Amino acid sequence: MTGGRRPEPLSVAAYARHRKSAGLPGGSRRAVQQAVESGRLAKSIVRVGGKAKIRTAVLADAEWAASTRAEDLGALTVSVLQ
């Protein structure tokens, strides 16, 4: 890492804008907030002044993709078993 500085955490709204501009699902503040509240985003969350912030967009995007795949596989398993 050059410079030794960590990037500033993103607000939920800023992360939602990132997702929207990248053409990814979850490009609204509400969608990101739901992902935080449901635990789909956990490792990429830091608390700053009691508020949830996104550590980095790259980490959150990876966590979002992994948790979404896990949810999709769970739903697939349920539908196959029915």
C-alpha positions as CSV (number, residue, x, y, z in Angstrom):
1,M,0.0,0.0,0.0
2,T,1.5,3.3,-1.0
3,G,1.2,6.3,1.3
4,G,0.0,4.2,4.3
5,R,-3.4,5.9,4.3
6,R,-6.7,4.0,4.3
7,P,-9.5,5.4,2.3
8,E,-12.3,7.1,4.2
9,P,-15.3,4.9,4.7
10,L,-18.3,5.6,2.4
11,S,-21.7,6.6,3.7
12,V,-24.6,4.2,2.8
13,A,-25.8,6.8,0.3
14,A,-22.4,7.1,-1.3
15,Y,-22.1,3.4,-1.6
16,A,-25.6,3.2,-3.2
17,R,-24.5,5.8,-5.8
18,H,-21.4,3.7,-6.5
19,R,-23.5,0.6,-7.1
20,K,-25.9,2.6,-9.3
21,S,-23.2,4.2,-11.4
22,A,-21.5,0.8,-11.8
23,G,-24.8,-0.7,-13.1
24,L,-25.0,-3.1,-10.1
25,P,-28.2,-4.1,-8.4
26,G,-28.8,-2.4,-5.1
27,G,-28.2,1.1,-6.3
28,S,-30.6,2.7,-3.8
29,R,-30.0,3.9,-0.2
30,R,-32.8,1.6,1.0
31,A,-31.3,-1.5,-0.7
32,V,-27.9,-0.9,0.9
33,Q,-29.5,-0.2,4.3
34,Q,-31.5,-3.5,4.0
35,A,-28.3,-5.4,3.1
36,V,-26.6,-3.9,6.2
37,E,-29.6,-4.6,8.5
38,S,-30.0,-8.2,7.2
39,G,-26.3,-9.0,7.7
40,R,-25.6,-9.5,4.0
41,L,-23.0,-6.7,4.4
42,A,-21.1,-7.4,7.7
43,K,-17.4,-7.6,7.1
44,S,-17.4,-4.5,5.0
45,I,-19.2,-2.4,7.7
46,V,-17.5,-0.1,10.2
47,R,-19.2,2.1,12.7
48,V,-18.3,5.8,12.7
49,G,-20.1,7.9,15.3
50,G,-22.7,5.1,15.7
51,K,-23.5,5.0,12.0
52,A,-22.8,2.2,9.6
53,K,-20.3,3.1,7.0
54,I,-18.8,1.0,4.1
55,R,-15.1,0.3,4.7
56,T,-14.4,0.1,0.9
57,A,-16.7,-0.3,-2.1
58,V,-14.5,-3.1,-3.4
59,L,-14.9,-5.1,-0.2
60,A,-18.6,-4.4,0.0
61,D,-19.2,-5.4,-3.7
62,A,-17.4,-8.7,-3.1
63,E,-19.4,-9.4,0.1
64,W,-22.7,-8.4,-1.7
65,A,-22.0,-10.8,-4.6
66,A,-21.0,-13.6,-2.2
67,S,-24.1,-13.2,0.0
68,T,-26.4,-12.8,-2.9
69,R,-25.1,-16.1,-4.5
70,A,-25.6,-17.8,-1.1
71,E,-29.2,-16.6,-0.9
72,D,-29.8,-17.6,-4.5
73,L,-28.5,-21.1,-3.8
74,G,-30.6,-21.4,-0.7
75,A,-33.7,-20.4,-2.6
76,L,-32.8,-22.9,-5.4
77,T,-32.4,-25.7,-2.9
78,V,-35.8,-24.9,-1.3
79,S,-37.5,-24.8,-4.7
80,V,-35.9,-28.1,-5.8
81,L,-37.0,-29.8,-2.6
82,Q,-40.6,-28.7,-2.9
